[in-house]
Amino acid sequence: MNKDTEKRIAARLAKIMAMLCVRNTRLETIHAGRPPVTRTGDWSDVTVVDADGNRIP
């Protein structure tokens, strides 16, 4: 088997493993989180609150 074929197989295997191990699992749901909502449309009314309670615009 030549190097190009090996690379192609390895790339396909990596994509399949990522799909089976990460995609459509609870982990992906956690990473997705809740999307922010803006009422102004320019996101000026959205803030991030960190673990210490600091509000970051």
C-alpha positions as CSV (number, residue, x, y, z in Angstrom):
1,M,0.0,0.0,0.0
2,N,1.5,3.4,-1.0
3,K,1.7,6.4,1.3
4,D,-1.1,8.4,-0.4
5,T,-3.5,5.5,0.2
6,E,-2.4,5.2,3.8
7,K,-3.0,8.9,4.4
8,R,-6.4,8.8,2.8
9,I,-7.4,5.8,4.9
10,A,-6.1,7.4,8.1
11,A,-8.0,10.6,7.3
12,R,-11.2,8.8,6.7
13,L,-10.7,6.7,9.9
14,A,-10.1,9.9,12.0
15,K,-13.3,11.4,10.7
16,I,-15.3,8.3,11.4
17,M,-13.9,8.1,14.9
18,A,-14.7,11.7,15.6
19,M,-18.3,11.2,14.4
20,L,-18.8,8.1,16.5
21,C,-17.0,9.3,19.6
22,V,-18.1,13.0,19.7
23,R,-20.8,13.8,17.3
24,N,-24.4,13.4,18.4
25,T,-23.5,12.6,22.0
26,R,-24.1,14.2,25.4
27,L,-20.6,15.8,25.1
28,E,-21.6,17.7,22.0
29,T,-24.9,18.8,23.7
30,I,-22.9,20.2,26.7
31,H,-20.5,22.1,24.4
32,A,-23.4,23.6,22.4
33,G,-24.9,25.2,25.6
34,R,-27.7,27.6,25.4
35,P,-27.5,30.3,22.7
36,P,-27.6,33.9,23.8
37,V,-30.7,36.0,22.9
38,T,-30.5,39.6,21.9
39,R,-33.4,42.0,21.8
40,T,-31.5,44.9,20.2
41,G,-30.1,42.9,17.3
42,D,-26.6,44.2,17.7
43,W,-25.7,42.1,20.8
44,S,-25.1,45.2,23.0
45,D,-27.6,43.9,25.5
46,V,-25.8,40.5,26.0
47,T,-23.3,39.9,28.8
48,V,-21.3,36.9,30.0
49,V,-21.3,36.1,33.7
50,D,-18.2,34.1,34.9
51,A,-18.0,31.8,37.9
52,D,-17.2,34.7,40.2
53,G,-20.3,36.6,39.2
54,N,-18.4,39.2,37.1
55,R,-20.5,40.5,34.2
56,I,-18.5,40.9,30.9
57,P,-20.2,42.8,28.1
